[in-house]
Amino acid sequence: MAVIGSGWAGFNAALRAKAHGLKVALIEREQLGGTCLNRGCIPTKTLLQSAKIYTLIKKSRTFGIETASPQINFSEIQARKNKIIQQLRQGMEFMLGGIEFISLEARILSNNTLEIGKRQINAKFMLIATGSKPLELKDIKFDGRKIISSNEILSLEEIPSSLLIIGGGVIGCEFATLFSTLGCQVSIVELMPQLLPGIDKEIAKKLETVFKKKGIEVATNTDAKNLDPSHNDLALLCVGRTCATDGLGLGKLGIKLEKGRIIVDEYLKTSISNIYAAGDCASSTCLAHFAAYQGCIAARNIADPSHLMKSDDSNIPNCIFTDPEIGSVGLTEEEAKNKNMDIRINKFDFLSSGMARILDETEGFIKTISDKKTGEILGASIIGPRATELIGILTVAIQSHLRVSQVADTILAHPTLSEGITSALKEEHGL
Ligand SMILES: Cc1cc2nc3c(=O)[nH]c(=O)nc-3n(C[C@H](O)[C@H](O)[C@H](O)COP(=O)(O)OP(=O)(O)OC[C@H]3O[C@@H](n4cnc5c(N)ncnc54)[C@H](O)[C@@H]3O)c2cc1C
């Protein structure tokens, strides 16, 4: 099996295929680890952790600790990020034992042949996992200097004095958190009526309020093409991502695409029966954990066609590492209402949480959506401390079709943030 792309989809697929006994080649034109490790999840969260430490030290007096005024050493922050990427990459390299790793660009010549550099290799099966890349606008293009993408902003040598963020989605809001915490004047422009389109409206509104309190300017319902980006030190254009499928030879081969995205069936098979696709290049959900899940499903389906598994996208948690953090899974209130579902909403405010007070992070709430008749939990959205971890509990609950009563009856430890979940549900359950 030849796997093209070593991001979270391709890497996990290669490991699973090897475990299933296949002979595997993993082909990568850039660095092992793809977007997630080199330009996405890991670098952004590492930088955000430095920002969080800075915030904590600045308010250390709240905890009775006197510190001298903290100083930001941005090159050290960047060095730590690079070191963590390198350490994780080494771990991945180690795990690739037994897999042929080919560090070149691949092009598909026929359903069994690939061109890799000057050589050709044959494969009985192929998995395309070539990921995605930053999207430009018709009127605003990257220039690599003043208007940059999430790729370049990760390796800035200095903190800009002012940053215009075009696109208030997940990537834009995380970079807004990072750079405003580090002292940069940040403004966000978003075309849609709310930040984080697709996320629960109330949660997005809460984040907007917190952002404004921190001095971040937020303009929703605003088209960036009417603005002059040169009024800022730097502009980050992050209006979405597009599939990285050009140059692979897919059109010639007859693999069906829709706006560059590879069309796959529920088993992740493309329109050619021995070629599969997984991750960002074949999905509208651009998340590393979903890419990894799909990579594993594709590898399994290739290795064991007698027990085909479907790719299920109904319960994918979405985590946003802003301050406060956001976690959501399943249906939002708006989605349930649009489907005319009879739902019940339960809430818990972190102001009532002992642990949130101990952490001095009381901003935010937990919101759950359940079926009024059956009590089944259908969705949850959290904004607040450790929301990205807390959402895991509700992800398991929804995946297991648990009812409100089953989660409310569970004893969670005190004093923890997770108690907030049972507190939210207890009222409905009458405990
Ligand atoms: C700034 C940012 C932050 C993010 N944060 C998060 C987060 O916190 N959590 C989360 O879940 N997701 C996050 N994401 C999204 C996540 O990174 C992607 O969903 C995930 O990396 C997709 O994995 P993939 O394997 O499908 O593709 P990719 O990781 O993009 O990997 C594809 C690989 O294929 C290679 N390739 C492409 N064409 C060829 C070719 N012809 N020959 C050889 N190799 C090729 C590329 O070089 C690349 O390495 C973030 C993304 C960005 C940009």
PDBQT file of the ligand as one rigid body, heavy atoms in Angstrom, charges set to zero:
ROOT
HETATM    1  C1  LIG A 501      -2.939  26.856  12.365  1.00  0.00    +0.000 C 
HETATM    2  C2  LIG A 501      -3.684  25.529  12.456  1.00  0.00    +0.000 A 
HETATM    3  C3  LIG A 501      -4.044  25.040  13.695  1.00  0.00    +0.000 A 
HETATM    4  C4  LIG A 501      -4.721  23.825  13.786  1.00  0.00    +0.000 A 
HETATM    5  N1  LIG A 501      -5.062  23.364  15.027  1.00  0.00    +0.000 NA
HETATM    6  C5  LIG A 501      -5.733  22.195  15.120  1.00  0.00    +0.000 A 
HETATM    7  C6  LIG A 501      -6.084  21.666  16.410  1.00  0.00    +0.000 A 
HETATM    8  O1  LIG A 501      -5.784  22.249  17.441  1.00  0.00    +0.000 OA
HETATM    9  N2  LIG A 501      -6.748  20.491  16.461  1.00  0.00    +0.000 N 
HETATM   10  C7  LIG A 501      -7.105  19.816  15.319  1.00  0.00    +0.000 A 
HETATM   11  O2  LIG A 501      -7.722  18.758  15.412  1.00  0.00    +0.000 OA
HETATM   12  N3  LIG A 501      -6.776  20.286  14.093  1.00  0.00    +0.000 NA
HETATM   13  C8  LIG A 501      -6.097  21.438  13.972  1.00  0.00    +0.000 A 
HETATM   14  N4  LIG A 501      -5.743  21.905  12.732  1.00  0.00    +0.000 N 
HETATM   15  C9  LIG A 501      -6.135  21.105  11.538  1.00  0.00    +0.000 C 
HETATM   16  C10 LIG A 501      -5.198  19.912  11.365  1.00  0.00    +0.000 C 
HETATM   17  O3  LIG A 501      -3.868  20.357  11.335  1.00  0.00    +0.000 OA
HETATM   18  C11 LIG A 501      -5.550  19.183  10.059  1.00  0.00    +0.000 C 
HETATM   19  O4  LIG A 501      -6.914  18.833  10.087  1.00  0.00    +0.000 OA
HETATM   20  C12 LIG A 501      -4.733  17.902   9.933  1.00  0.00    +0.000 C 
HETATM   21  O5  LIG A 501      -3.354  18.203   9.919  1.00  0.00    +0.000 OA
HETATM   22  C13 LIG A 501      -5.117  17.174   8.632  1.00  0.00    +0.000 C 
HETATM   23  O6  LIG A 501      -4.316  16.033   8.501  1.00  0.00    +0.000 OA
HETATM   24  P1  LIG A 501      -4.079  15.366   7.079  1.00  0.00    +0.000 P 
HETATM   25  O7  LIG A 501      -3.238  14.171   7.353  1.00  0.00    +0.000 OA
HETATM   26  O8  LIG A 501      -5.368  15.170   6.396  1.00  0.00    +0.000 OA
HETATM   27  O9  LIG A 501      -3.282  16.435   6.205  1.00  0.00    +0.000 OA
HETATM   28  P2  LIG A 501      -1.944  17.227   6.464  1.00  0.00    +0.000 P 
HETATM   29  O10 LIG A 501      -1.582  17.255   7.899  1.00  0.00    +0.000 OA
HETATM   30  O11 LIG A 501      -2.092  18.530   5.774  1.00  0.00    +0.000 OA
HETATM   31  O12 LIG A 501      -0.823  16.330   5.762  1.00  0.00    +0.000 OA
HETATM   32  C14 LIG A 501      -0.765  16.177   4.371  1.00  0.00    +0.000 C 
HETATM   33  C15 LIG A 501       0.675  15.911   3.972  1.00  0.00    +0.000 C 
HETATM   34  O13 LIG A 501       0.705  15.512   2.616  1.00  0.00    +0.000 OA
HETATM   35  C16 LIG A 501       1.875  16.022   2.008  1.00  0.00    +0.000 C 
HETATM   36  N5  LIG A 501       1.681  16.022   0.558  1.00  0.00    +0.000 N 
HETATM   37  C17 LIG A 501       0.763  16.737  -0.147  1.00  0.00    +0.000 A 
HETATM   38  N6  LIG A 501       0.854  16.446  -1.476  1.00  0.00    +0.000 NA
HETATM   39  C18 LIG A 501       1.858  15.549  -1.599  1.00  0.00    +0.000 A 
HETATM   40  C19 LIG A 501       2.432  14.871  -2.704  1.00  0.00    +0.000 A 
HETATM   41  N7  LIG A 501       1.986  15.069  -3.942  1.00  0.00    +0.000 N 
HETATM   42  N8  LIG A 501       3.448  14.004  -2.482  1.00  0.00    +0.000 NA
HETATM   43  C20 LIG A 501       3.902  13.795  -1.225  1.00  0.00    +0.000 A 
HETATM   44  N9  LIG A 501       3.400  14.402  -0.137  1.00  0.00    +0.000 NA
HETATM   45  C21 LIG A 501       2.385  15.269  -0.315  1.00  0.00    +0.000 A 
HETATM   46  C22 LIG A 501       1.992  17.406   2.634  1.00  0.00    +0.000 C 
HETATM   47  O14 LIG A 501       3.319  17.879   2.522  1.00  0.00    +0.000 OA
HETATM   48  C23 LIG A 501       1.561  17.143   4.063  1.00  0.00    +0.000 C 
HETATM   49  O15 LIG A 501       2.677  16.865   4.888  1.00  0.00    +0.000 OA
HETATM   50  C24 LIG A 501      -5.031  23.098  12.610  1.00  0.00    +0.000 A 
HETATM   51  C25 LIG A 501      -4.661  23.584  11.359  1.00  0.00    +0.000 A 
HETATM   52  C26 LIG A 501      -3.979  24.781  11.273  1.00  0.00    +0.000 A 
HETATM   53  C27 LIG A 501      -3.575  25.284   9.922  1.00  0.00    +0.000 C 
ENDROOT
TORSDOF 0
